């Protein structure tokens, strides 16, 4: 067997990761990807029952995982999440801000200020707050990786997704601001921007055959993605393989943005 110097760059052995919104879909796939490459993973979601089920499947496969229920819109729960992670695993090296909400599909003029605030709190402010809470531990470890899960909607808004698109665009700029300020601490911040992925979160789009056919017709690969197809980017950005990447957005959209 030859030297595996490139393969080793993807090794996450000994690293500790927090993944929000990890009870299913993209979050679960990314958490599993990190675990399969050696990371100890803290998975979160609003209900303990949903993440316990995921955690049991990880443990069955021999991975180290800690399920912690957390409503990311509650700053006290975010603080508790980080404290429990520190107590159990000793610190944080990787943070994936994946939790999001989009409860309404409607024109921008029909959106209430209350809904705007709720979506901004969960989709943007939580990522801002949790990143700041994890930063001291990343400084102590002389490096870390923050990964925000945005969307192609952050570049090209679709009808009915106005506030969601605004939120996702904000995450892109959050990563750039963090990257510029935190590079001195060897902490990198990047964004993954998926296209249409077959998850429960996006079911309002792909469960409608007419909408799905219209979407698939527009993109070069003519299909939606599967959650596991997002995990490779997460492993890359979490690992030393992306050691010179920061402040960047990485799209996985089947070619949607060039269509």
Buried (B, 14 or more C-beta within 10 A) or exposed (E): EEEEEEEEEBBBEEBBBBBBBBBBBBBBBBBBBBBBBBBBBBBBBBEBEBBBBBBEEBEEEEBBBBBBBBBBBBBEBBBBBBEBBBEEBBBBBBBBBBBBBBEBEBEBEEBEEEBBEBBBBBBBBBBBBBBEBBBBBBBEBEBBBBBBBBBBBBBEBBEBBBBBBBBBBBBBBBBBEBBEEBEEBBBBBBBBBBBBBBBEBBEEBBEEEEEBEEBBEEBEEEEBBEBBBBBBBBBBBBBBBBEEBBBBBBBBBBEBEEB
